[in-house]
């Protein structure tokens, strides 16, 4: 039987669209976040491998599941994460939910509508942010805003990679009803350039993603840890810019990823936003503490 090591893509946390365990995060929290990332990356590489069979993929994902829950010790990334969770007295819930998303990646190639896609995001994206919040000891009151941001990040990734996902894996995350409403066909994702209908569908989905980002705007102000709050502000700003690009650009024929030269003004804008929101948050807290 094939092993997960044979399916590794070689992609690491520095290759992602958004910061992962960056220097903004307190040093003591980074190992746990990286352990979770490497677990997720290993599972993602299994689910996305272009030549492994569905049976092989599901077997390896089950091995990761059983290692995470303590039945086996054979999946290295899951074993490392399990030890981190034990050390920090954290639940395996978020990792197990991720594995459900990767099983769906193996067995489910189409999504009927936005609600189905959001249900997928409930497993594939929201647990990532929730894990980071749990590592920091943040309140679960932050979860609704976290979920909106994480879902938005996931949809942005789907829109960026819609052509590649279709060509390599015959996997389409763009909801079928959105494509039908725009007069687009799935086969058009294999072209070098989007048809007018496909372009409309992508643009409409990007606009819907901006609504998720609007819901996520209060998130950073809800986070107690200032460094995590700042990283969240940066991620939010980067996501807003990518969603805006996807409204007006064609991911099949145009670049919709950030160039390094574009990051500086976005980071400066995020810094200014963080300073404003943090000052307002601290001022409100001070007023509450000193109110008669």
Rosetta silent file (secondary structure, phi, psi, omega in degrees, C-alpha in Angstrom):
SEQUENCE: XXXXXXXXXXXXXXXXXXXXXXXXXXXXXXXXXXXXXXXXXXXXXXXXXXXXXXXXXXXXXXXXXXXXXXXXXXXXXXXXXXXXXXXXXXXXXXXXXXXXXXXXXXXXXXXXXXXXXXXXXXXXXXXXXXXXXXXXXXXXXXXXXXXXXXXXXXXXXXXXXXXXXXXXXXXXXXXXXXXXXXXXXXXXXXXXXXXXXXXXXXXXXXXXXXXXXXXXXXXXXXXXXXXXXXXXXXXXXXXXXXXXXXXXXXXXXXXXXXXXXXXXXXXXXXXXXXXXXXXXXXXXXXXXXXXX
SCORE:     score description
SCORE:     0.000 S_00000001
   1 L     0.000  139.547  179.833    0.000    0.000    0.000 S_00000001
   2 L   -64.935  151.172  178.625    1.231    3.481   -0.858 S_00000001
   3 L  -107.563  160.004  179.673    2.355    5.776    1.992 S_00000001
   4 H   -64.444  -30.104  179.455    1.530    9.443    2.591 S_00000001
   5 H   -61.753  -31.910  179.955    5.229   10.313    2.288 S_00000001
   6 H   -73.113  -14.882 -177.021    5.117    9.170   -1.345 S_00000001
   7 H  -104.792    6.457 -177.116    2.311   11.643   -2.067 S_00000001
   8 L   -64.790  137.501 -179.644    3.928   14.756   -0.612 S_00000001
   9 L   -85.689  -19.188 -175.364    3.764   17.811   -2.851 S_00000001
  10 L    86.731   -1.760  179.423    6.738   19.555   -1.271 S_00000001
  11 L   -76.006  139.881  179.826    4.602   22.596   -0.523 S_00000001
  12 L  -124.915 -178.969 -173.265    5.245   24.296    2.827 S_00000001
  13 H   -65.839  -22.303  178.509    3.705   26.976    5.003 S_00000001
  14 H   -78.951   -7.846 -179.800    5.662   29.724    3.248 S_00000001
  15 H   -94.127   -0.520 -175.991    3.970   28.815   -0.046 S_00000001
  16 L   -80.358  160.885  178.063    0.456   29.624    1.154 S_00000001
  17 L   -62.493  -32.728 -170.926   -1.648   32.635    0.124 S_00000001
  18 L  -127.494  156.951 -176.527   -1.868   33.852    3.710 S_00000001
  19 L   -59.681  139.093  175.066    0.502   33.909    6.712 S_00000001
  20 L  -127.273  117.585  179.734    0.903   30.661    8.646 S_00000001
  21 L    50.096   45.291 -178.304    2.589   30.812   12.068 S_00000001
  22 L   -70.551  174.877  179.085    4.285   34.056   11.018 S_00000001
  23 L   -63.999  -13.670  176.755    6.621   36.093   13.197 S_00000001
  24 L   -68.967  -27.205 -178.513    3.549   38.036   14.310 S_00000001
  25 L   -79.422  141.538  177.209    2.469   35.012   16.360 S_00000001
  26 L   -55.526  137.794 -174.976    4.003   34.544   19.800 S_00000001
  27 H   -54.538  -38.495 -175.408    6.959   32.144   19.565 S_00000001
  28 H   -68.070  -18.838 -179.776    5.497   29.732   22.128 S_00000001
  29 H   -94.655  -16.728 -173.368    2.409   29.188   19.938 S_00000001
  30 H   -63.627  -42.975 -179.739    4.160   28.664   16.608 S_00000001
  31 H   -57.620  -40.318  179.843    5.163   24.970   17.050 S_00000001
  32 H   -65.873  -42.294 -179.437    1.563   23.945   17.728 S_00000001
  33 H   -66.638  -39.423  178.212    0.259   25.903   14.733 S_00000001
  34 H   -67.724  -35.927  176.744    2.960   24.455   12.479 S_00000001
  35 H   -62.339  -41.049  178.098    2.150   20.925   13.680 S_00000001
  36 H   -66.999  -42.308  178.956   -1.470   21.498   12.714 S_00000001
  37 H   -60.656  -46.031 -177.096   -0.447   22.980    9.369 S_00000001
  38 H   -65.983  -33.798  173.596    1.831   20.015    8.541 S_00000001
  39 H   -62.685  -48.630 -179.928   -0.961   17.614    9.457 S_00000001
  40 H   -63.777  -40.963  179.890   -3.346   19.504    7.173 S_00000001
  41 H   -63.552  -42.309  179.729   -0.757   19.716    4.388 S_00000001
  42 H   -62.547  -43.112  179.387   -0.091   15.957    4.524 S_00000001
  43 H   -67.049  -39.479  179.368   -3.822   15.202    4.326 S_00000001
  44 H   -64.136  -42.007  178.823   -4.305   17.745    1.533 S_00000001
  45 H   -62.207  -37.457  176.824   -1.449   16.203   -0.466 S_00000001
  46 H   -63.896  -51.842 -175.528   -3.106   12.799   -0.131 S_00000001
  47 H   -64.589  -31.569 -174.773   -6.527   14.044   -1.230 S_00000001
  48 H   -95.904    1.631 -177.005   -5.146   16.086   -4.128 S_00000001
  49 L   -64.962  131.121 -171.928   -2.697   13.574   -5.551 S_00000001
  50 L   -75.381  -18.386 -174.588   -3.455   13.204   -9.263 S_00000001
  51 L  -117.467  -20.128  177.827   -2.601    9.504   -9.674 S_00000001
  52 L   -63.821  146.538 -179.251   -3.315    7.771   -6.348 S_00000001
  53 L   -77.333  160.413  177.051   -6.597    5.866   -6.350 S_00000001
  54 H   -59.629  -39.196  179.486   -9.583    6.896   -4.266 S_00000001
  55 H   -62.401  -43.870  179.502   -9.199    3.681   -2.253 S_00000001
  56 H   -64.293  -42.561 -179.690   -5.555    4.483   -1.465 S_00000001
  57 H   -62.949  -47.510 -178.583   -6.386    8.053   -0.487 S_00000001
  58 H   -64.439  -35.367  176.874   -9.231    7.070    1.830 S_00000001
  59 H   -62.850  -44.935 -178.943   -7.039    4.412    3.458 S_00000001
  60 H   -67.795  -38.027  177.380   -4.311    6.954    4.217 S_00000001
  61 H   -66.686  -37.533  175.967   -6.810    9.501    5.556 S_00000001
  62 H   -65.524  -37.180  177.133   -8.300    6.824    7.807 S_00000001
  63 H   -63.131  -40.089  176.700   -4.799    6.011    9.048 S_00000001
  64 H   -65.101  -41.466  178.445   -4.319    9.681    9.938 S_00000001
  65 H   -59.645  -49.591 -176.226   -7.690    9.699   11.709 S_00000001
  66 H   -69.754  -28.656  175.149   -6.857    6.631   13.779 S_00000001
  67 H   -72.068  -40.337 -179.416   -3.417    7.979   14.630 S_00000001
  68 H   -64.727  -34.095 -178.927   -4.877   11.285   15.758 S_00000001
  69 L   -88.950   -1.681  173.882   -7.346    9.493   18.037 S_00000001
  70 L    94.448    5.210  179.142   -4.649    7.199   19.479 S_00000001
  71 L   -78.598  -30.080  179.875   -5.583    3.896   17.833 S_00000001
  72 L  -131.638  168.952  173.417   -2.411    3.857   15.716 S_00000001
  73 L  -126.720   19.963 -166.244    1.000    5.547   15.701 S_00000001
  74 L   -92.144  -16.893  179.587    1.723    5.087   11.994 S_00000001
  75 L   -98.398  107.499 -168.387    0.877    8.493   10.418 S_00000001
  76 H   -60.130  -43.367 -178.839    3.781   10.774   11.383 S_00000001
  77 H   -67.393  -36.127  177.848    2.122   14.173   10.991 S_00000001
  78 H   -70.029  -36.817  178.359   -0.955   12.991   12.891 S_00000001
  79 H   -65.350  -42.923  177.795    1.227   11.505   15.633 S_00000001
  80 H   -61.710  -44.477  179.648    3.127   14.782   16.040 S_00000001
  81 H   -64.572  -41.174  179.982   -0.126   16.728   16.240 S_00000001
  82 H   -58.534  -40.938  179.879   -1.584   14.248   18.750 S_00000001
  83 H   -67.249  -37.380  175.821    1.402   14.792   21.035 S_00000001
  84 H   -63.690  -44.344  179.620    1.016   18.565   20.745 S_00000001
  85 H   -62.641  -42.257  178.775   -2.661   18.295   21.592 S_00000001
  86 H   -62.784  -43.003 -178.526   -1.919   16.084   24.587 S_00000001
  87 H   -63.061  -37.897 -176.258    0.749   18.476   25.838 S_00000001
  88 H   -96.807    0.501 -179.848   -1.565   21.467   25.564 S_00000001
  89 L    57.894   46.718  178.463   -4.687   19.590   26.662 S_00000001
  90 L  -109.600  154.534 -179.288   -6.506   20.443   23.440 S_00000001
  91 L   -77.951  153.179  174.655   -9.165   18.439   21.642 S_00000001
  92 L   -83.729    1.552 -173.504   -8.574   16.536   18.398 S_00000001
  93 H   -51.193  -47.642 -173.655  -11.929   17.862   17.134 S_00000001
  94 H   -66.821  -39.933  178.031  -10.513   20.400   14.674 S_00000001
  95 H   -66.757  -38.848  179.322   -8.112   17.929   13.078 S_00000001
  96 H   -66.856  -36.115  176.766  -10.806   15.286   12.753 S_00000001
  97 H   -65.702  -39.167  176.978  -13.114   17.783   11.054 S_00000001
  98 H   -59.572  -42.217 -179.385  -10.371   18.595    8.560 S_00000001
  99 H   -62.288  -33.549  175.323  -10.023   14.927    7.688 S_00000001
 100 H   -62.930  -40.153  177.525  -13.732   14.808    6.882 S_00000001
 101 H   -61.733  -42.198 -178.507  -13.194   17.647    4.394 S_00000001
 102 H   -70.008  -31.265  172.968  -10.352   15.759    2.726 S_00000001
 103 H   -63.091  -41.342  177.929  -12.498   12.630    2.477 S_00000001
 104 H   -62.874  -36.418  178.502  -15.075   14.743    0.675 S_00000001
 105 H   -59.876  -32.370  179.453  -12.345   15.973   -1.667 S_00000001
 106 H   -75.762  -36.988 -168.635  -11.778   12.350   -2.658 S_00000001
 107 H  -108.318  -15.551 -175.497  -15.438   11.410   -3.086 S_00000001
 108 L  -121.617  116.394 -173.852  -17.346   14.610   -3.940 S_00000001
 109 L  -107.288   -8.544 -178.546  -16.451   16.441   -7.139 S_00000001
 110 L  -137.326  151.762  178.206  -19.380   18.872   -7.529 S_00000001
 111 L  -125.553  126.868 -172.252  -21.298   21.286   -5.280 S_00000001
 112 L   -69.977  -41.693 -173.481  -24.926   22.064   -6.021 S_00000001
 113 L  -154.771 -179.896 -177.561  -25.180   25.484   -4.407 S_00000001
 114 H   -60.575  -39.007 -179.024  -23.624   27.995   -2.001 S_00000001
 115 H   -62.795  -40.664  176.472  -25.039   26.204    1.058 S_00000001
 116 H   -63.338  -40.048  179.200  -23.313   22.970    0.067 S_00000001
 117 H   -65.916  -40.558  177.870  -20.067   24.853   -0.404 S_00000001
 118 H   -65.341  -34.542  176.478  -20.411   26.515    3.008 S_00000001
 119 H   -65.123  -38.400  174.570  -21.011   23.104    4.579 S_00000001
 120 H   -62.115  -43.794  179.598  -17.736   21.960    3.028 S_00000001
 121 H   -62.962  -27.844  177.936  -16.019   25.049    4.440 S_00000001
 122 H   -60.124  -28.666  179.055  -17.378   24.142    7.867 S_00000001
 123 H   -99.893  -36.209 -171.199  -15.004   21.171    7.746 S_00000001
 124 H   -86.900  -27.296 -170.752  -12.194   22.386    5.480 S_00000001
 125 L  -122.386  -48.954 -174.352  -11.595   25.950    6.658 S_00000001
 126 H   -58.789  -38.133  178.974  -13.340   26.944    9.871 S_00000001
 127 H   -62.149  -25.613 -179.363  -11.505   24.367   12.060 S_00000001
 128 H   -64.996  -51.606  178.282   -8.159   25.905   11.090 S_00000001
 129 H   -64.821  -38.500  179.428   -8.973   29.282   12.599 S_00000001
 130 H   -62.763  -38.275  177.425  -10.724   27.694   15.554 S_00000001
 131 H   -62.368  -46.353  179.645   -7.603   25.675   16.336 S_00000001
 132 H   -60.258  -40.634  177.881   -5.430   28.806   16.301 S_00000001
 133 H   -64.064  -42.122  178.823   -7.908   30.518   18.624 S_00000001
 134 H   -64.638  -39.591  177.439   -7.889   27.544   20.997 S_00000001
 135 H   -58.302  -37.221 -179.540   -4.083   27.519   21.055 S_00000001
 136 L   -84.995   -3.168 -178.719   -4.210   31.162   22.153 S_00000001
 137 L    70.090   28.122 -178.997   -6.921   30.506   24.729 S_00000001
 138 L   -79.222  158.755 -179.871   -9.345   32.864   22.999 S_00000001
 139 L   -69.063  145.612  175.768  -13.074   32.882   23.684 S_00000001
 140 H   -73.471   -6.153  171.807  -15.354   30.799   21.514 S_00000001
 141 H   -62.817  -19.425  179.187  -17.449   33.930   21.122 S_00000001
 142 H   -80.533   -9.703 -172.506  -14.970   34.736   18.337 S_00000001
 143 H   -61.914  -41.270  179.850  -15.951   31.673   16.324 S_00000001
 144 H   -57.626  -44.595  179.021  -18.716   33.225   14.154 S_00000001
 145 H   -68.877  -39.609  175.569  -16.376   35.943   12.827 S_00000001
 146 H   -57.239  -45.834 -176.476  -13.564   33.409   12.474 S_00000001
 147 H   -62.521  -38.442  178.595  -15.831   31.122   10.487 S_00000001
 148 H   -64.741  -43.863 -179.640  -16.777   33.906    8.079 S_00000001
 149 H   -66.226  -46.610 -177.718  -13.126   34.815    7.468 S_00000001
 150 H   -63.895  -39.231  176.902  -11.963   31.223    7.060 S_00000001
 151 H   -63.529  -40.353  178.335  -14.803   30.428    4.663 S_00000001
 152 H   -62.411  -43.043  178.867  -13.920   33.503    2.619 S_00000001
 153 H   -61.430  -39.576 -179.883  -10.271   32.425    2.428 S_00000001
 154 H   -66.118  -44.144 -179.240  -11.349   28.984    1.259 S_00000001
 155 H   -66.355  -39.221  175.960  -13.635   30.311   -1.475 S_00000001
 156 H   -56.716  -45.154  178.070  -10.933   32.710   -2.661 S_00000001
 157 H   -61.985  -41.517  178.240   -8.596   29.748   -3.019 S_00000001
 158 H   -61.393  -42.234 -178.814  -11.250   27.797   -4.914 S_00000001
 159 H   -69.095  -40.667  178.156  -11.785   30.678   -7.344 S_00000001
 160 H   -59.664  -41.168 -171.122   -8.055   31.209   -7.872 S_00000001
 161 L  -103.997   17.669 -172.687   -7.489   27.517   -8.606 S_00000001
 162 H   -60.261  -38.224  179.329  -10.758   26.669  -10.357 S_00000001
 163 H   -69.836  -44.884 -179.218   -9.064   25.827  -13.657 S_00000001
 164 H   -64.232  -42.935  179.742   -6.284   23.770  -12.089 S_00000001
 165 H   -60.850  -39.884 -179.271   -8.685   21.817   -9.859 S_00000001
 166 H   -69.928  -46.869 -176.350  -10.824   20.909  -12.851 S_00000001
 167 H   -67.647  -39.651 -174.636   -7.971   19.946  -15.153 S_00000001
 168 H   -84.900  -33.793 -169.226   -5.979   17.945  -12.583 S_00000001
 169 H  -129.958   -0.786 -173.482   -8.734   16.374  -10.488 S_00000001
 170 L    53.971   33.186 -179.200  -12.077   16.964  -12.263 S_00000001
 171 L  -107.471  129.784 -177.336  -13.051   18.732   -9.035 S_00000001
 172 L  -128.718  114.184  177.557  -15.298   21.811   -9.231 S_00000001
 173 L   -89.822  -19.119  178.835  -16.082   23.874   -6.153 S_00000001
 174 L   -62.119  121.872 -176.409  -17.957   26.570   -8.072 S_00000001
 175 L   -56.934  138.219 -176.248  -21.615   25.896   -7.208 S_00000001
 176 H   -64.196  -34.990 -179.279  -23.525   24.397  -10.105 S_00000001
 177 H   -69.310  -33.196  177.656  -26.512   26.710   -9.680 S_00000001
 178 H   -67.563  -38.853  178.494  -24.254   29.800   -9.892 S_00000001
 179 H   -68.585  -41.699 -179.874  -22.690   28.500  -13.105 S_00000001
 180 H   -64.467  -39.471 -179.189  -26.068   27.623  -14.596 S_00000001
 181 H   -63.546  -29.741  179.906  -27.477   31.055  -13.733 S_00000001
 182 L   -92.484   -0.489 -179.651  -24.590   32.666  -15.635 S_00000001
 183 L    75.491   26.561 -178.649  -24.923   30.288  -18.581 S_00000001
 184 L  -101.506  149.378  177.438  -21.551   28.657  -17.903 S_00000001
 185 L  -113.837  149.016 -177.640  -20.638   24.994  -18.389 S_00000001
 186 H   -56.298  -40.111 -176.350  -18.187   22.987  -16.322 S_00000001
 187 H   -59.942  -21.627 -179.400  -16.101   22.089  -19.386 S_00000001
 188 H   -68.009  -17.387  177.660  -15.238   25.767  -19.840 S_00000001
 189 H   -68.472  -15.411  178.766  -12.939   25.523  -16.805 S_00000001
 190 H   -86.235   -2.066 -178.067  -10.509   23.599  -19.000 S_00000001
 191 L   -83.264  169.297  178.132   -9.970   26.544  -21.346 S_00000001
 192 L   -81.452  -15.824 -177.850   -7.126   29.072  -21.288 S_00000001
 193 L  -146.390  142.115 -178.826   -9.571   31.936  -20.833 S_00000001
 194 L   -70.446  142.343  170.157  -12.992   32.189  -19.207 S_00000001
 195 L   -71.318  164.347  177.307  -16.076   32.522  -21.360 S_00000001
 196 H   -55.212  -39.796 -179.802  -18.309   35.530  -20.561 S_00000001
 197 H   -66.551  -45.224  178.911  -20.654   33.249  -18.621 S_00000001
 198 H   -64.580  -39.911  178.135  -17.909   31.642  -16.558 S_00000001
 199 H   -60.525  -39.839  178.953  -16.373   35.036  -15.912 S_00000001
 200 H   -64.811  -42.933 -179.868  -19.753   36.248  -14.642 S_00000001
 201 H   -61.972  -44.107  179.411  -20.136   33.242  -12.346 S_00000001
 202 H   -63.596  -43.454  179.654  -16.660   33.771  -10.835 S_00000001
 203 H   -62.658  -42.547  179.362  -17.324   37.477  -10.386 S_00000001
 204 H   -63.467  -41.044  179.019  -20.670   36.813   -8.684 S_00000001
 205 H   -68.350  -34.605  176.413  -19.070   34.311   -6.303 S_00000001
 206 H   -65.824  -39.685  176.759  -16.291   36.772   -5.504 S_00000001
 207 H   -63.576  -39.595  178.221  -18.897   39.396   -4.635 S_00000001
 208 H   -65.686  -32.296  177.706  -20.623   36.917   -2.370 S_00000001
 209 H   -67.531  -33.430  177.260  -17.260   36.269   -0.723 S_00000001
 210 H   -64.447  -27.402  175.770  -16.919   39.974    0.060 S_00000001
 211 H   -67.421  -37.567  174.137  -20.110   39.620    2.106 S_00000001
 212 H   -62.793  -40.642  179.856  -18.351   36.975    4.213 S_00000001
 213 H   -66.800  -33.404  174.490  -15.439   39.358    4.649 S_00000001
 214 H   -62.696  -41.352  177.966  -17.842   42.061    5.798 S_00000001
 215 H   -64.743  -29.544 -176.701  -19.103   39.639    8.458 S_00000001
 216 H   -84.601  -10.233 -174.360  -15.513   38.959    9.482 S_00000001
 217 L   -54.385  -37.537 -179.950  -14.494   42.622    9.895 S_00000001
 218 L   -74.135   -7.265 -169.702  -15.114   42.695   13.698 S_00000001
 219 H   -55.178  -52.956 -175.425  -12.993   39.567   14.217 S_00000001
 220 H   -58.720  -36.910 -178.802   -9.642   41.184   15.037 S_00000001
 221 H   -71.137  -15.927  179.345  -11.221   43.506   17.603 S_00000001
 222 H   -87.179  -12.004 -174.747  -12.680   40.466   19.398 S_00000001
 223 L   -89.612  129.268 -178.719   -9.276   38.825   19.899 S_00000001
 224 L   -73.142  -43.478 -177.618   -7.491   39.487   23.186 S_00000001
 225 L   -68.843  116.215 -173.356   -3.977   38.561   22.007 S_00000001
 226 H   -63.984  -37.167 -177.567   -2.686   41.674   20.235 S_00000001
 227 H   -70.029  -40.597  175.520   -0.248   39.826   17.982 S_00000001
 228 H   -66.484  -37.512  178.399   -2.869   37.373   16.789 S_00000001
 229 H   -62.406  -39.349  179.066   -5.280   40.266   16.306 S_00000001
 230 H   -67.368  -43.558  178.345   -2.738   42.028   14.100 S_00000001
 231 H   -61.289  -39.297  178.150   -2.106   38.917   11.995 S_00000001
 232 H   -62.227  -39.503  177.029   -5.874   38.528   11.608 S_00000001
 233 H   -62.513  -41.369  178.304   -6.108   42.140   10.421 S_00000001
 234 H   -63.153  -47.614 -179.910   -3.381   41.456    7.849 S_00000001
 235 H   -60.117  -43.551  178.663   -5.119   38.292    6.611 S_00000001
 236 H   -58.499  -45.221 -177.769   -8.428   40.145    6.363 S_00000001
 237 H   -66.799  -41.313  177.987   -6.855   42.934    4.298 S_00000001
 238 H   -63.210  -40.528 -179.691   -5.095   40.502    1.954 S_00000001
 239 H   -66.205  -41.061  178.533   -8.342   38.595    1.468 S_00000001
 240 H   -59.697  -40.382 -178.999  -10.298   41.756    0.703 S_00000001
 241 H   -68.420  -41.050  179.078   -7.795   42.657   -1.992 S_00000001
 242 H   -66.796  -39.712  177.538   -7.884   39.183   -3.569 S_00000001
 243 H   -61.946  -41.026  178.148  -11.686   39.123   -3.565 S_00000001
 244 H   -62.442  -41.332  178.328  -11.686   42.512   -5.299 S_00000001
 245 H   -62.500  -40.198 -177.115   -9.249   41.179   -7.917 S_00000001
 246 H   -70.383  -21.493  174.540  -11.430   38.133   -8.550 S_00000001
 247 H   -67.903  -34.024 -172.330  -14.417   40.368   -9.244 S_00000001
 248 H  -112.427   -9.724 -177.186  -12.589   42.003  -12.143 S_00000001
 249 L  -116.998  159.294 -179.375   -9.982   39.469  -13.279 S_00000001
 250 L   -99.992  110.746 -177.905  -10.090   36.087  -14.983 S_00000001
 251 L   -67.262  -14.526  176.402   -8.245   33.414  -12.926 S_00000001
 252 L   -77.638  -26.832 -174.768   -7.879   31.237  -16.022 S_00000001
 253 L  -126.756   -8.620 -176.714   -5.845   33.810  -17.913 S_00000001
 254 L  -127.768  155.791  178.158   -4.724   36.464  -15.387 S_00000001
 255 L   -75.993  127.908  176.392   -2.728   36.514  -12.185 S_00000001
 256 L  -128.876   34.758  172.400   -4.894   36.754   -9.085 S_00000001
 257 L  -116.958  160.786 -178.419   -2.211   36.148   -6.470 S_00000001
 258 L   -80.763  130.116  167.184   -0.241   38.805   -4.632 S_00000001
 259 L   -81.464  153.125 -178.764    3.137   39.875   -5.906 S_00000001
 260 H   -58.206  -36.030 -177.653    5.646   40.807   -3.224 S_00000001
 261 H   -65.648  -22.794 -178.740    5.693   44.394   -4.459 S_00000001
 262 H   -86.565  -11.328 -173.858    1.960   44.684   -3.766 S_00000001
 263 H   -74.522  -33.477 -174.455    2.228   43.512   -0.178 S_00000001
 264 H   -59.655  -53.421  179.227    3.803   46.645    1.315 S_00000001
 265 H   -62.416  -32.673  178.006    0.851   49.022    0.774 S_00000001
 266 H   -67.771  -40.126  178.227   -1.560   46.307    1.905 S_00000001
 267 H   -66.846  -39.455  177.984    0.445   45.736    5.091 S_00000001
 268 H   -63.955  -40.702  177.659    0.589   49.470    5.785 S_00000001
 269 H   -63.989  -41.220  178.513   -3.165   49.698    5.359 S_00000001
 270 H   -63.579  -39.739  178.512   -3.608   46.734    7.710 S_00000001
 271 H   -61.458  -43.491 -179.639   -1.361   48.396   10.299 S_00000001
 272 H   -65.459  -41.559  178.942   -3.429   51.575   10.189 S_00000001
 273 H   -64.360  -42.286 -179.844   -6.679   49.617   10.501 S_00000001
 274 H   -62.825  -43.484 -179.685   -5.302   47.609   13.409 S_00000001
 275 H   -60.483  -41.912 -179.994   -4.166   50.733   15.238 S_00000001
 276 H   -64.823  -48.955 -175.336   -7.620   52.294   14.875 S_00000001
 277 H   -70.163  -35.601 -179.300   -9.565   49.247   15.978 S_00000001
 278 H   -69.653  -39.216  178.043   -7.211   48.407   18.833 S_00000001
 279 H   -62.218  -43.745  179.512   -7.313   51.942   20.157 S_00000001
 280 H   -63.985  -40.757  179.703  -11.112   51.923   20.058 S_00000001
 281 H   -63.764  -46.317 -178.269  -11.226   48.529   21.763 S_00000001
 282 H   -66.477  -35.680  179.256   -8.835   49.595   24.532 S_00000001
 283 H   -66.405  -40.297  177.685  -10.686   52.859   25.046 S_00000001
 284 H   -65.309  -41.086  179.570  -13.991   51.017   25.459 S_00000001
 285 H   -63.895  -40.789  178.853  -12.416   48.575   27.899 S_00000001
 286 H   -62.964  -42.881 -179.308  -10.934   51.436   29.918 S_00000001
 287 H   -63.373  -38.803  179.770  -14.301   53.211   30.043 S_00000001
 288 H   -67.376  -38.819 -179.913  -16.028   50.062   31.256 S_00000001
 289 H   -67.314  -28.714 -174.234  -13.462   49.486   33.980 S_00000001
 290 L  -108.674   10.157  178.599  -13.801   53.043   35.278 S_00000001
 291 L   -75.983  144.639 -177.867  -17.530   53.526   34.876 S_00000001
 292 L   -67.565    0.000    0.000  -19.412   54.266   38.136 S_00000001
